[in-house]
Amino acid sequence: MNEDRQELTLQEQKHLVAVDSMDEVIRLFGVFDENLKVIEEETGAVIKAGADCIDITGPEEAAALAETVLDKLLAMLRKGENIDRSRIRYAIDLAKEGNADLILELIDDVVAFTNKGRKIKCRTLGQKKYISALKRNTVVFGVGPAGTGKTYLAVAMAVLAYKNKEVEKIILTRPAVEAGEKLGFLPGDLQNKVDPYLRPLYDALYDFLGSENFHALSERGVIEVAPLAYMRGRTLNDAYIILDEAQNCTVEQMKMFLTRLGFNSKMVITGDITQIDLPNGAKSGLKDCIKILKNIDDIGTCFFDEKDVVRHRLVQDIIKAYAKFENTDINNLRNNGSKNNASKN
């Protein structure tokens, strides 16, 4: 009896997905069928285009998975969304977890518009939770690997808050520490030395404001991009403040920064605890404060992982491999910091 069931399970099954036109199939399959190859590789099914439908064959589990993914991807195309390999892989991951219906939720909400009118939307559930936390909390920690959109989305929300007259200033800062590099050998004052390392912040601001508008607002003092050392002794009222690369803050620097918070202001602290560049023996203020502040209302913590990376697929694999090899304590931080924030975020 068991052998009969196993044989039945291994038999190839056929599923069909209706399409509106061959043009729809071409857009779905991608240039030189590059999207199709990803779907077949990740699901284990064989997929072919018919006259008015897509034929899927393979073991039942593989064929059913491919059908679910193709249905959702077609729905995305019909809503005007572009399909790329990173989106396909993320859709497959969600479908494998039984969360296929969440795929379409990600494309419904527009976070912001760039200066050129491009819609910025959440590409992962982690990003969606992050945006929700940014809307609901005064202070938010975004912790996770590079490429997850932590800083970019924070800048988007800062610009939106300024345009909606919720704040009067946007302040972006980061500690003056870089991996294996000595800033003392660079020419100029501290601002000049750190400026090249602030480029991701400038790029995001250019995206949402345009170069001309950015420079005009900077000259008026509305936008300030400066090293963390420049925050000491200040009280930051009516401002949207973003601290980037916060894993390189010492415990003392983090306490100094957090206590700059003034009235009608918001703070976003982003960082990656697997990329700490502090000298040996120095504790990361980011790791420390997540534990210390975990039970305080109006402070949210969002953790990203390799599934939230929206760069090349290999970046996800590299991050996952390093995390496993280094045996980081990110899971301990998740358990200590995120349980109490789940209801708040």
C-alpha positions in Angstrom: 0.0 0.0 0.0 2.8 2.4 1.0 4.7 1.5 -2.2 1.6 2.3 -4.3 1.3 5.7 -2.7 5.0 6.5 -3.2 4.7 5.5 -6.9 1.7 7.7 -7.3 3.5 10.6 -5.6 6.4 10.3 -8.0 4.2 10.2 -11.1 4.2 13.3 -13.2 1.2 15.5 -12.9 0.0 18.2 -15.3 -1.3 21.6 -14.4 -2.6 24.4 -16.6 -2.4 28.2 -16.1 -4.6 30.3 -18.4 -3.0 33.3 -20.1 -4.6 36.3 -21.9 -2.1 36.5 -24.8 1.2 35.3 -26.1 2.6 38.7 -25.3 1.8 38.1 -21.6 3.7 34.8 -21.8 6.7 36.5 -23.4 6.8 39.2 -20.6 6.4 36.5 -18.0 9.2 34.2 -19.4 11.6 37.1 -19.9 14.3 37.8 -22.4 15.7 34.5 -23.7 13.4 32.8 -21.2 15.6 33.9 -18.3 12.6 34.1 -15.9 11.3 30.7 -17.1 14.7 29.1 -16.3 14.6 30.4 -12.8 11.1 29.1 -12.1 11.9 25.7 -13.5 15.1 25.5 -11.6 13.6 26.6 -8.3 10.4 24.5 -8.5 11.5 21.4 -10.3 8.7 21.5 -12.8 8.8 21.6 -16.6 6.9 24.6 -18.1 5.9 25.2 -21.7 3.7 27.8 -23.4 0.6 26.6 -25.2 -1.9 28.5 -27.4 -3.9 30.0 -24.6 -2.3 28.5 -21.5 0.9 27.4 -19.8 1.5 23.7 -19.4 3.2 22.6 -16.2 4.4 19.0 -15.7 6.3 17.3 -12.9 5.8 15.7 -9.5 2.6 16.9 -7.9 4.3 19.1 -5.3 6.6 20.7 -7.9 3.8 21.3 -10.4 1.4 22.7 -7.8 4.2 25.1 -6.6 4.9 26.3 -10.1 1.2 26.8 -10.8 0.8 28.9 -7.7 3.9 31.0 -8.5 2.9 31.6 -12.1 -0.6 32.6 -11.1 0.8 35.3 -8.7 3.4 36.5 -11.2 0.8 36.9 -13.9 -1.4 38.9 -11.5 1.6 41.1 -10.9 2.1 41.6 -14.6 -1.5 42.5 -15.0 -1.2 45.2 -12.4 1.6 46.8 -14.3 4.5 45.4 -12.3 7.8 44.3 -13.7 9.1 40.8 -13.1 12.7 40.1 -12.4 14.7 37.2 -11.1 14.9 38.5 -7.5 11.1 39.0 -7.4 10.6 35.5 -8.8 12.8 33.9 -6.2 11.1 35.8 -3.4 7.7 34.8 -4.7 8.8 31.1 -4.8 10.1 31.4 -1.2 6.8 32.8 0.0 4.9 30.1 -1.9 7.0 27.4 -0.4 6.2 28.8 3.1 2.4 28.8 2.3 2.3 32.6 2.0 1.7 32.9 -1.7 -1.2 35.4 -1.1 1.1 37.8 0.5 3.0 38.3 -2.8 0.3 40.6 -4.1 0.1 42.6 -0.9 3.6 43.9 -1.5 2.7 45.6 -4.7 -0.5 47.4 -3.5 1.2 50.0 -1.2 3.3 52.8 -2.7 5.9 54.0 -0.1 7.0 57.1 -2.0 7.8 58.6 -5.4 11.3 59.4 -6.6 12.1 62.8 -8.1 11.4 61.3 -11.6 8.1 59.9 -10.6 9.1 56.2 -10.1 7.0 54.4 -7.5 8.9 52.9 -4.5 7.2 49.9 -3.1 8.2 47.3 -0.6 9.8 44.2 -2.2 9.8 41.9 0.8 7.7 41.3 3.9 10.6 42.5 6.0 10.5 45.9 4.2 6.8 46.1 4.7 7.1 45.5 8.4 9.9 48.1 8.5 7.8 50.8 6.8 4.9 50.0 9.3 7.3 50.4 12.2 8.6 53.7 10.8 5.1 55.0 10.6 4.1 54.0 14.1 7.2 54.6 16.3 9.3 57.6 17.2 12.5 55.6 17.3 13.1 52.6 15.0 16.1 50.2 14.7 16.6 48.5 11.3 19.1 45.7 11.7 20.3 43.5 8.9 22.7 42.9 6.0 23.5 45.3 3.2 21.1 45.4 0.2 17.9 45.1 2.3 16.8 48.8 1.8 17.2 49.9 5.4 18.8 53.2 4.7 17.0 53.9 1.3 13.5 53.4 2.8 14.4 55.5 5.8 15.4 58.4 3.6 12.2 57.9 1.6 10.2 58.3 4.7 12.2 61.3 5.9 11.7 63.1 2.6 8.0 62.2 2.8 7.7 63.6 6.3 9.4 66.9 5.2 7.1 67.3 2.2 4.1 66.6 4.4 5.4 69.4 6.8 5.6 66.9 9.7 9.3 67.9 10.3 11.4 71.0 9.4 14.7 69.3 8.9 16.3 66.0 7.7 19.5 65.0 9.5 21.6 62.1 8.3 24.7 61.0 10.1 27.1 58.1 10.6 30.2 57.3 12.8 33.6 58.0 11.3 34.8 54.4 11.3 35.7 52.4 8.2 36.9 48.8 7.8 40.7 48.7 7.7 41.0 52.4 6.7 42.5 55.3 8.7 40.6 58.6 8.1 43.6 60.5 9.5 45.5 60.0 6.2 42.7 61.5 4.2 42.9 65.3 3.3 40.6 67.9 4.8 38.6 68.3 8.0 36.4 65.6 9.5 33.4 66.5 7.2 35.7 66.2 4.1 37.1 62.9 5.3 33.8 61.3 6.0 31.9 62.7 3.0 32.9 59.9 0.6 31.5 57.4 3.1 28.2 59.3 3.2 27.7 58.7 -0.5 24.8 56.2 -0.1 22.9 58.8 1.9 23.5 61.5 -0.8 22.5 59.1 -3.5 19.2 58.3 -1.8 18.5 62.0 -1.3 19.2 62.8 -4.9 16.8 60.1 -5.9 13.9 61.6 -4.0 14.7 65.3 -4.3 16.8 65.7 -7.4 20.3 67.2 -7.3 19.2 70.9 -7.6 16.5 70.7 -4.9 18.9 68.8 -2.6 21.6 71.4 -2.9 19.1 74.3 -2.3 17.7 72.6 0.8 21.2 71.9 2.1 22.2 75.6 1.7 19.1 76.6 3.7 20.1 74.1 6.4 17.0 72.0 5.9 19.1 69.0 5.0 22.2 68.2 7.0 24.6 65.3 6.3 27.3 65.1 8.9 29.6 62.9 10.9 28.2 61.6 14.2 30.7 63.7 16.2 28.8 66.8 15.1 25.7 65.7 17.0 27.3 66.1 20.4 25.7 68.8 22.6 22.7 69.3 20.4 19.0 68.9 20.9 17.3 67.9 17.6 13.7 69.2 17.5 11.3 69.0 14.5 13.7 66.7 12.7 13.8 63.3 11.0 17.2 61.9 12.0 18.8 58.9 10.4 21.9 57.2 11.9 23.5 54.9 9.3 26.2 52.2 9.9 25.2 52.3 13.6 27.0 49.0 14.3 30.2 51.1 14.3 29.0 53.3 17.2 30.5 52.7 20.6 28.2 52.3 23.6 28.9 55.9 24.6 28.3 57.3 21.1 25.0 55.5 20.8 23.8 56.8 24.1 24.9 60.3 23.1 23.0 60.1 19.8 19.8 58.7 21.2 19.6 61.4 23.9 19.8 64.1 21.2 16.1 63.3 20.4 14.0 66.5 20.7 10.3 67.3 20.5 8.4 66.4 17.3 11.3 64.4 16.0 11.9 60.9 14.7 15.0 58.7 14.8 15.9 55.8 12.6 19.0 53.8 13.4 20.3 51.3 10.8 23.1 48.9 10.9 24.5 45.4 10.3 25.9 43.7 13.4 27.9 41.3 11.2 29.9 44.2 9.8 31.4 45.8 12.9 34.6 47.7 12.2 35.3 48.9 15.7 38.8 48.3 17.2 39.3 45.1 19.1 37.8 45.3 22.5 35.3 48.1 21.7 31.6 47.1 22.2 29.1 47.9 19.5 26.5 50.4 20.8 23.9 49.0 18.4 24.0 45.5 19.8 23.9 46.9 23.3 21.0 49.3 23.0 18.7 46.8 21.3 18.9 44.7 24.4 18.6 47.7 26.8 15.7 49.4 25.1 13.6 46.4 24.2 10.8 47.1 26.6 10.3 50.8 26.0 7.1 51.9 24.2 7.4 53.8 21.0 10.7 52.1 20.0 10.5 49.6 17.3 13.0 47.0 16.1 13.0 45.3 12.7 15.4 42.6 11.8 16.2 41.8 8.1 17.8 38.6 6.8 19.1 37.3 3.5 15.6 36.9 2.1 15.2 40.7 2.3 18.2 41.3 0.1 17.1 42.8 -3.2 20.5 42.7 -4.9 22.0 39.8 -7.0 21.0 36.3 -5.8 24.6 35.6 -4.9 24.6 38.4 -2.4 21.9 36.4 -0.5 23.9 33.2 -0.6 27.1 35.0 0.5 25.3 36.7 3.5 23.8 33.4 4.5 27.1 31.6 4.2 29.0 34.2 6.3 26.2 34.3 8.9 26.5 30.5 9.3 30.3 30.5 9.4 30.6 33.3 11.9 27.9 32.0 14.1 26.7 35.5 14.9 24.4 36.3 17.7 21.7 37.9 15.5 19.2 35.2 16.7 19.8 36.1 20.3 19.1 39.8 19.5 16.0 38.7 17.6 14.7 36.8 20.6 15.6 39.5 23.1 14.6 42.5 21.0 11.8 41.6 18.6 9.3 39.7 20.8 8.4 42.9 22.7 8.3 45.0 19.5 6.1 42.6 17.5 2.9 44.1 18.9 4.2 47.7 18.5 5.3 47.3 14.9 
